[in-house]
Amino acid sequence: MNKEIWTDWRINKPCPSCQLGRLKEHPKKPFMQSETLASENMTSQGYPYYDYVFTEHLKCDNCGEVVVALGRKSEDSNPNEEGKHDMFIKYLAFEPTPFLIVVPKSCPKRVKEILLESFSLFWRDENSCANKIRVSVEALMDALKIKKTKLNKKGRETLKLHARIMEFRLQNAEVADFLLAIKWIGNSGSHMDNITVPQLLDAYELMEYALELLYNDRKKLLTRKSKAINKRRKPI
C-alpha cells in the first residue's frame, strides 16, 4: 500500500474501474472553481489567501473511465520566489470513488460493499470512515462464521466484536491481531476521538494484508496451476 497516494493531492489516484490506470485531467472538460463568499470578504480586507470550491472531471489513462471530483482549493495571492502562487487542494469526494486498498476478488461481497462505503467517507469524515472500517471487520467475522452468541448462566449472550475476534484468534492468531488493531482504531472513530488520515491509512494497511492472508487469489490460482502441471508431469 502506497500511503503517499492518499496524502499528496498532486499524485494521480488509481482508477476505480480497472484499478490499473491513473485518473488524469479530462482533456475535454475544464476544471471549474468558484471563490467562496467568505474568501471574497477576507481578500477584500487584505487577507493573503483565496479559497475556492471546485469540480474536476478526471479520465483514466487506461480504460477511459470518467470520474468527477469535488473539493476545496486555497491559493496564496502573493507569488513565491519562483513567481508562482502556492496552492493546496483538499478533495472531498470522488464519484465513483477509488479503491484505497486492493480487495481480493474472492473477498466476501458484504465485506467489500462496506469497505467501498468507507472509501467514500475517507475524503470528508475521518471518524465515520474509521467506524465503517470497524463495521467491515464485523462483516468479516460473519463471513468467517464466527459465532455471535454464547450461553452463560443468564441465558444466551450476544458477543461483542472484541470477543468474536478473540474466538477467531483460536483459528488464526496472526490475522486476528491485525483485526483487533483495526477494531481499536474504529472504536476511536466511534467515540469521536478525531481520527487522523495517517491513522485511517494504518487501518486500511492492516485490513489489506489481513484480506490478502485470508483470500489470496494469486496463491489459489498458482496452487491450482501447480497441481495441474504436477499431475500431468508436463506443461498445461
C-alpha positions in Angstrom: 0.0 0.0 0.0 1.4 3.3 -1.1 0.1 5.8 1.5 1.6 8.8 -0.2 -1.1 8.4 -3.0 -3.7 9.3 -0.4 -1.9 12.1 1.4 -0.5 14.1 -1.5 -3.1 15.7 -3.7 -0.6 16.1 -6.5 -0.4 12.4 -7.1 -2.9 10.9 -9.6 -5.3 8.5 -8.0 -5.9 4.9 -9.3 -8.9 4.2 -11.5 -11.9 2.8 -9.5 -13.0 0.7 -12.5 -9.9 -1.0 -13.9 -7.6 -0.2 -10.9 -4.7 -0.3 -13.3 -4.7 3.2 -14.8 -4.4 6.6 -13.3 -7.0 9.4 -13.1 -5.8 12.4 -15.0 -7.3 15.7 -16.0 -10.0 15.2 -18.6 -8.9 16.7 -21.9 -12.3 18.0 -22.9 -13.8 19.0 -19.6 -12.3 22.0 -17.7 -11.5 22.4 -14.1 -14.2 24.7 -12.6 -13.8 26.7 -9.5 -15.7 29.5 -7.6 -14.4 31.7 -4.8 -16.3 31.3 -1.6 -18.2 34.3 -0.2 -16.0 34.2 3.0 -12.9 34.3 0.8 -14.2 37.3 -1.1 -14.9 39.1 2.2 -11.5 38.3 3.6 -9.5 39.1 0.5 -11.2 42.5 0.2 -9.8 43.2 3.6 -6.3 42.3 2.6 -6.3 38.6 3.6 -3.5 36.9 1.5 -5.3 33.7 0.6 -8.1 32.8 -1.8 -10.4 29.9 -1.0 -12.4 28.2 -3.7 -14.8 25.3 -4.2 -14.2 23.2 -7.3 -15.3 20.4 -9.5 -13.0 18.4 -11.7 -13.5 15.8 -14.4 -10.9 13.1 -14.5 -10.3 10.3 -17.0 -8.5 7.0 -16.6 -5.4 6.8 -18.9 -6.0 3.0 -19.2 -9.7 2.2 -19.6 -11.2 5.7 -20.2 -13.5 5.7 -17.1 -14.6 9.2 -16.2 -14.6 10.3 -12.5 -16.0 13.5 -11.1 -14.2 15.0 -8.1 -15.1 18.0 -5.9 -13.1 19.7 -3.2 -11.7 22.9 -1.8 -8.7 24.8 -3.1 -6.7 27.6 -1.4 -4.2 29.8 -3.2 -1.7 32.4 -1.9 -2.4 35.8 -3.6 1.3 36.7 -3.4 3.7 34.9 -5.8 6.6 32.9 -4.3 10.2 33.2 -5.2 9.6 31.3 -8.5 6.8 33.7 -9.4 4.1 31.1 -8.9 1.2 31.1 -6.4 1.4 28.4 -3.7 -1.7 26.2 -3.9 -3.3 23.5 -1.8 -6.1 21.2 -2.7 -8.3 19.0 -0.4 -10.5 16.5 -2.2 -13.9 16.0 -0.5 -15.4 13.4 -2.9 -14.9 11.2 -5.9 -17.7 9.6 -7.9 -17.1 6.7 -8.4 -14.6 6.5 -5.6 -11.1 5.0 -6.0 -10.2 1.8 -4.0 -7.8 2.8 -1.2 -6.6 -0.8 -0.9 -6.6 -3.9 -3.0 -9.6 -6.0 -2.3 -9.3 -9.7 -3.4 -11.8 -10.9 -5.9 -12.8 -13.7 -3.5 -13.4 -11.4 -0.6 -17.0 -11.8 0.7 -19.4 -9.5 -1.1 -20.7 -7.8 2.1 -17.2 -7.0 3.4 -16.3 -5.4 0.0 -19.5 -3.3 0.0 -18.8 -1.9 3.4 -15.2 -1.1 2.5 -16.4 0.7 -0.6 -18.7 2.8 1.7 -15.7 3.6 3.8 -13.6 4.7 0.8 -16.2 7.4 0.1 -16.1 8.6 3.7 -12.3 8.8 3.7 -12.3 12.1 2.0 -14.7 14.1 4.3 -15.3 12.4 7.6 -12.4 10.5 9.2 -14.3 9.4 12.3 -17.2 7.9 10.3 -14.7 6.3 8.0 -12.9 4.6 10.9 -16.2 3.4 12.3 -17.1 2.0 8.8 -13.8 0.1 8.6 -14.7 -1.4 12.0 -18.1 -2.5 10.7 -16.2 -4.3 7.8 -14.4 -6.3 10.5 -17.8 -7.3 11.9 -18.9 -8.4 8.5 -15.7 -10.4 8.1 -16.5 -12.2 11.3 -19.9 -13.1 9.9 -18.3 -14.3 6.7 -15.9 -16.5 8.6 -18.8 -17.9 10.6 -17.5 -16.8 13.9 -20.3 -17.2 16.5 -22.3 -14.2 17.5 -23.7 -15.5 20.8 -22.7 -17.8 23.7 -24.6 -19.4 26.5 -24.0 -18.4 30.1 -25.8 -18.7 33.4 -28.2 -15.9 32.5 -29.0 -17.4 29.1 -27.7 -16.5 25.6 -25.4 -13.5 25.5 -24.6 -11.5 22.3 -20.8 -11.4 21.8 -19.2 -8.1 21.1 -16.7 -7.7 18.3 -13.7 -8.0 20.6 -14.9 -11.4 21.9 -15.6 -12.6 18.4 -12.1 -11.6 17.3 -10.7 -13.5 20.3 -12.7 -16.5 19.2 -11.3 -16.2 15.7 -7.8 -15.9 17.2 -8.0 -19.6 18.1 -8.1 -20.3 14.4 -5.7 -17.6 13.0 -3.8 -15.6 15.6 -1.9 -13.6 13.0 -4.9 -12.2 11.2 -6.8 -11.8 14.5 -4.2 -9.5 15.8 -4.5 -7.3 12.7 -8.2 -7.2 13.0 -8.0 -6.3 16.7 -5.8 -3.3 15.9 -8.3 -2.2 13.3 -11.1 -2.5 15.9 -9.2 -0.1 18.3 -8.9 2.5 15.5 -12.6 2.0 14.7 -13.6 2.4 18.3 -11.8 5.7 18.5 -13.7 6.9 15.5 -17.0 5.8 17.1 -16.1 7.8 20.2 -15.4 10.9 18.0 -11.7 11.0 19.1 -10.6 13.0 16.0 -9.1 10.2 13.9 -6.4 11.4 11.6 -5.7 10.4 8.0 -2.5 8.6 8.9 -4.4 6.5 11.4 -7.1 5.7 8.8 -4.3 4.6 6.5 -2.9 2.3 9.2 -6.3 0.7 9.5 -6.5 0.2 5.7 -3.0 -1.2 5.5 -3.8 -3.8 8.2 -7.1 -4.7 6.5 -5.4 -5.1 3.1 -2.9 -7.5 4.5 -5.5 -9.4 6.6 -7.6 -9.9 3.5 -4.6 -10.9 1.5 -3.8 -13.6 4.0 -7.4 -14.8 4.1 -8.3 -14.6 0.5 -5.1 -14.8 -1.5 -6.4 -15.1 -5.1 -2.9 -15.4 -6.5 -2.0 -18.2 -4.2 -5.2 -20.1 -5.1 -4.5 -19.6 -8.8 -0.9 -20.8 -8.6 -1.8 -23.7 -6.4 -4.3 -25.0 -8.9 -1.9 -24.4 -11.7 1.0 -26.2 -10.0 -1.2 -29.2 -9.1 -2.4 -29.5 -12.7 1.2 -29.4 -14.0 2.4 -31.9 -11.4 -0.5 -34.2 -12.2 0.3 -34.2 -15.9 4.0 -34.1 -15.4 4.3 -31.6 -18.2 3.2 -28.0 -19.1 -0.6 -27.4 -19.4 
